[in-house]
Amino acid sequence: MGIGGLGVPPLLLAVSLVVCLAVWSAGDGLQAGEAPPASSSFKQAQAGYRFDFPGDHGAHPEFRTEWWYYTGHLRAQNGRTFGFELTFFRRGIPPEDVKTQPSQWSLTQLYFAHFALTDLANGRFHFAEKVSRAGLGKAGADESRLRVWIDDWLAEMPAVASGPHSLVAKTDHLALSLTLQPAKPPVVHGLDGTSRKGQAEGQASHYYSFTRLETSGTVTVGAERLEVTGLSWMDHEFSSTDLSADLVGWDWFSLQLDDGSELMLYRMRRSDGSSDPASSGTLVPPDGRARHLPLRDFTITSTATWTSPKSKAVYPARWRVAVPSLDLTVEVTPLLADQELQTGGSVAVTYWEGAVLVTGTKQGRPIRGQGYVELTGYAERIVQQL
């Protein structure tokens, strides 16, 4: 369903689209380092949170913003390769902002989904999106297990801690139907149950990932339906408080290395180009025992740029990532330059989310891998328009 069919005020949709892209957004009119006030209707992410699966795979409506984020690399039997993204966002509307009488049509939750396919053989990037309110079965998310959907787009798994995930999305010209089997248990990011996004109270999220998902299923492009296998990554994150006003966006990396380890890093960018000290990462070795990486433990250096012909944004287009304590240095290179998503029409949020190749050395030996990179705040500053 398009935006115009929701019966939702355009400003509210603009706000929700921007904030649903990520919980890390900056409020106008604040001093640097100051946190925008969270609605009293929602919980804030606090230290001491203990994940309990499978329940925490489900929705957390007591928090304002939440997403379930899948990316991966797929290969067909004929050698054709793809990258994919399928993401579901939930945005809670504070009860004090709900202007209708309680009913099935009351606007209490908004859902958004992004579906992107990078067709590497043909050098094409395809993107589709959906938006809907909760109610009458059009969209929703279970609270006891992973099951989130908009119309016939769906991500779900059985009511177990680490069972197979199922993904379904389709348009008139594209379709994705995948089964993803975790090769490792979920990994919690950050310290003491929280992933810090700033120094102020509540500037944090609860964030975990399945960092290695063995994947099989089908991809359909036009009239061609292909059997595929590959490797995927899943993020699930929820929070309620925005970032300080001196932040413009972030660079996020999920890297899967061929020695069986994974690396998640995010660098939150200040308006002067520096990294916020709360930026951090997680190393997941082959045995799955995660290690937190504060900003001082890694470097991310951009070594090339690409200018979007659509948005005119100038994005980093190649990176050198180093983790000295691991004796790890890798080059991260986009497999296709143009993997930019322009979403929402007149309420456009533009970001780059793309499949990448990893090459380099670890402890003096060659290493390779694959991954995904997300870049926000390059086309326009990510701000909350409340």
Secondary structure, 3 states (H helix, E strand, C coil): CCHHHCCCCHHHHHHHHHHHHCCCCEECCCCCCCCCCCCCCCCCCCCCCCCCCCHHHCCCCCCCEEEEEEEEEEEECCCCEEEEEEEEEEEECCHHHCCCCCCCCCCCEEEEEEEEEEECCCCEEEEEEEEEECCCCCEEECCCCCEEEECCEEEECCCCCCCCEEEEEECCCEEEEEEEEECCCCEECCECCEEECCCCCCCEEEEEEEEEEEEEEEEEECCEEEEEEEEEEEEEEEECCCECCCEEEEEEEEEEECCCCEEEEEEEEECCCCECCCCEEEEECCCCCCEEEEHHHCEEEEEEEEECCCCCCEEEEEEEEEEHHHCEEEEEEECCCCCEEEECHHHCEEEEEEEEEEEEEECCEEEEEEEEEEECCCCCCCEECC
